[in-house]
C-alpha cells in the first residue's frame, strides 16, 4: 500500500476510535512490525541505493505524523474518560433516596434518667459500677455467707468459679456498689447507682436474665428508718404521682437490718379487685428492696458503725417502668418491637 493512502485511512481510523484501549490496539496495527510503515521500513534495504534516502524520509515522515495523530487522540480520549469517571462518581445532593428516622432513648434509659433526676434533686450523686464483679463484693461484703442459696451456681452467672477467694461473676444486684462506694468515699454519702444486673433466670412475663436496678445509699451520722421512709415516699410521689399510695412491708436482706420491701398501690385495680391480673388481688406491687445498712457492712467497708448509720435501697428499673406505664409483659423491653417502643417517645 502506498504510504500516503495509508496515512489518510489511518487518520480516519484514529478519529473513529472511542476508547483508550481501542487506541492502543490501533497503534500496534498502524505502527507495528507488520504495519504498512513497518513493511515499508523493511523494504528500504531492497531499494536502489539512489531511491533510499527519499523513501527513508517518507517513511519517517509518515511515522512521525501517525505518532502525532495518535498522541493527540490519546489526549482527547484521556480527558473524555476522566470526565466520565467524575460524572460517575458525583453525588446528586438533591436526590432524596432514604432518610434515617429519628430514634429515641429506650424506655429503660428514660426511666433510669427520670429516677436519677429525682435523687439528684435530693442531693444524691450518680455513680456506675462494674458488671463483672468479685464474688466478695457481691456476697461476702454484703453479709451473705458462702452457704447462702443465692450464691448457688444455678442462680448466679459465674465467670470464674471455684476458689472463693477470687470468684468473679456477673453481678446479681447493684448492691456491691454500696461497699465499693463506702470503701472509696468518706461520709456523708448520698449516691444512686443505676446499671445492669444478671441472674440465671428463664425469660417469662416478669423475669429477664439481664435487667436493671438502681441502687441507693445514704450514710451519715444520725440516719434513722424514717429518713428511708420519707425518701422513698418522696420518690414514689414524684415518680408515680400523688394518687399512688406506698407502703413498707417487713422483709429480709442479709445486708440490711431491719429490711423492708417498698410496695406501690396497684395501678390497675387500686386494691379494689380480688381477681386483679396484675397484683393478684393484694392491691400492692413490689418496687424495691430496702433497709438500714447492717452495721457489719459498715464495718466491713471500713466505717465506724458506732457513729454512722445509713439506709440502702435497690429498685428494679423494668418494674418501675411497667407500673408507671401499665406494661404487663417485661419482654417489651427486649423485643425491639417499634410499635411498642414508639409509644414512649
Ligand atoms: N439487692 C437487693 C435485691 O436485688 C435489693 C436491696 C438493695 C435490698 C438495697 C436492700 C437494700 O433484691
Boltz pocket constraint, residues with backbone or C-beta under 6 A from the ligand:
constraints:
  - pocket:
      binder: B
      contacts: [[A, 172], [A, 173], [A, 174], [A, 175], [A, 216], [A, 253], [A, 256], [A, 259], [A, 260], [A, 288], [A, 289], [A, 290], [A, 291], [A, 312], [A, 313], [A, 314], [A, 315]]
      max_distance: 6.0
